[in-house]
Amino acid sequence: MKNILITGYSGFVGSHVLNDINHLYKIKLLGRSKGCSSYEHLTANIDAISDYSKVLQDVDTIIHIAARVHVMNENSSDPLRDFRAVNTAGTLNLAKQAANAGVKRFIFVSTIKVNGESTSNASPYKSSDRTKPEDPYGVSKSEAENQLLLLSKETGLEIVIIRPPLVYGGGVKANFASLFKLVGKRIPLPLRAINNNKRSLVSVYNLIDLIKVCIEHPKATNQVFLVSDDNDISTSDMVALMAKVQGVNNYSIPFPVWCFHLLGRLLNKQEVIDRLVGSLQVDITHTKKTLNWKPPYSVEEGFAKCVEKNKGKK
């Protein structure tokens, strides 16, 4: 049985990964949060100086999910410095120690923001595209990817990079959860006219399935994989599907898209509006062909599982 080390296990994605694979592998945990007594755990920060040697012994694969994550209202005086400290320097420190400890494979959960912020009036992003991160979070992840691939050439550590777009599922928070709740409460939303954009999403269940494939697959070595549910949808379609899986009518109403852009400029919230009305698509052809993989769950099945998880909490 392989020994798997997971970072970021207390977060949304990491907790799902831990719950899904803990019966398949011997699990170790690394992070600041208190680990479950069922697993060997090292309490430590992800940074440039921490020593992880105690938990790396006999580890075969690391699934590195921990990160300083992107937030809409950043209050740091130097965001790029702070993102780099964790996402770049911390990741490289962990990977170097992993290589020295004999770890075979390092799976790095990155972000589609390494590619950029929008594919409006452009082709879907591909893993082979030149990276164009536009914010400190994306820059820090992009730099980490580059340094990991260089480290692989120097040490032989197998690097697997996964760039997900918006990840959703049971327990997700932020904008997706808020929208899901508003639709379920039958609140009319002015989103029906936003039907010409396309967004790639990935359920946490599809993402986990890909991660599990990457733990074992020999062709995953030193590859960059984009991931999605492989069915891009508009904002209007998203709302309609949220209503369908919750068994309520879609009360969304048409509101001209140009009005959203005007409000964005007036309120200095253009970034928020771009996420709402713009497109961000990924092409997962390389992922499917290289790994002989396809997402096991459709978008509708992923949305339905969100409802199942929420009911389970009541």
BELRAQUI-V454411 format. One record per residue. N is the residue number from 1. PSI is psi in whole degrees, -180 to 180 (* if undefined). Layout:
<<N/PSI> <N/PSI>>
This chain:
<<1/130> <2/149> <3/121> <4/128> <5/128> <6/130> <7/157> <8/24> <9/-17> <10/-8> <11/-178> <12/-57> <13/-47> <14/-39> <15/-37> <16/-42> <17/-48> <18/-47> <19/-27> <20/-34> <21/-1> <22/-18> <23/-6> <24/-26> <25/164> <26/123> <27/137> <28/154> <29/144> <30/123> <31/178> <32/-32> <33/152> <34/126> <35/159> <36/142> <37/-13> <38/-16> <39/149> <40/133> <41/137> <42/121> <43/114> <44/156> <45/155> <46/103> <47/-173> <48/-8> <49/-16> <50/149> <51/120> <52/10> <53/-34> <54/-31> <55/-9> <56/-12> <57/128> <58/10> <59/134> <60/-43> <61/140> <62/131> <63/103> <64/103> <65/-26> <66/140> <67/158> <68/115> <69/160> <70/135> <71/150> <72/-40> <73/77> <74/131> <75/7> <76/145> <77/-22> <78/78> <79/-42> <80/-42> <81/-46> <82/-38> <83/-43> <84/-37> <85/-38> <86/-57> <87/-29> <88/-65> <89/-41> <90/-42> <91/-44> <92/-38> <93/-46> <94/-44> <95/-40> <96/-45> <97/-34> <98/-45> <99/-43> <100/-29> <101/-4> <102/13> <103/138> <104/-44> <105/143> <106/109> <107/117> <108/114> <109/104> <110/-138> <111/150> <112/-14> <113/-14> <114/-36> <115/-37> <116/-168> <117/-18> <118/144> <119/20> <120/129> <121/29> <122/169> <123/156> <124/148> <125/145> <126/158> <127/-23> <128/-5> <129/152> <130/132> <131/143> <132/62> <133/144> <134/-9> <135/167> <136/-38> <137/-50> <138/-40> <139/-45> <140/-37> <141/-40> <142/-44> <143/-38> <144/-43> <145/-49> <146/-43> <147/-32> <148/-42> <149/-35> <150/-41> <151/-37> <152/-41> <153/-34> <154/-32> <155/-20> <156/-2> <157/127> <158/121> <159/132> <160/123> <161/129> <162/125> <163/96> <164/150> <165/-149> <166/126> <167/130> <168/167> <169/-179> <170/126> <171/-3> <172/152> <173/-161> <174/-151> <175/-40> <176/-47> <177/-41> <178/-45> <179/-43> <180/-44> <181/-42> <182/-42> <183/-44> <184/-28> <185/6> <186/31> <187/124> <188/128> <189/139> <190/55> <191/1> <192/-28> <193/-8> <194/75> <195/7> <196/-3> <197/166> <198/131> <199/134> <200/130> <201/162> <202/126> <203/149> <204/-25> <205/-39> <206/-39> <207/-44> <208/-40> <209/-41> <210/-42> <211/-43> <212/-39> <213/-41> <214/-21> <215/-37> <216/-30> <217/126> <218/-26> <219/0> <220/-14> <221/127> <222/40> <223/155> <224/125> <225/126> <226/151> <227/144> <228/178> <229/-4> <230/32> <231/89> <232/141> <233/157> <234/167> <235/-41> <236/-45> <237/-35> <238/-46> <239/-43> <240/-40> <241/-37> <242/-40> <243/-44> <244/-48> <245/-19> <246/-1> <247/32> <248/162> <249/152> <250/107> <251/14> <252/140> <253/152> <254/135> <255/123> <256/136> <257/-35> <258/-27> <259/-35> <260/-44> <261/-40> <262/-45> <263/-38> <264/-43> <265/-41> <266/-36> <267/3> <268/43> <269/36> <270/-33> <271/-42> <272/-43> <273/-40> <274/-37> <275/-30> <276/-43> <277/-13> <278/-179> <279/147> <280/103> <281/149> <282/145> <283/115> <284/21> <285/-46> <286/-43> <287/-47> <288/-43> <289/-44> <290/-41> <291/1> <292/50> <293/148> <294/152> <295/126> <296/-20> <297/137> <298/170> <299/-45> <300/-41> <301/-38> <302/-43> <303/-41> <304/-36> <305/-28> <306/-41> <307/-42> <308/-44> <309/-40> <310/-37> <311/-34> <312/-21> <313/-14> <314/*>>
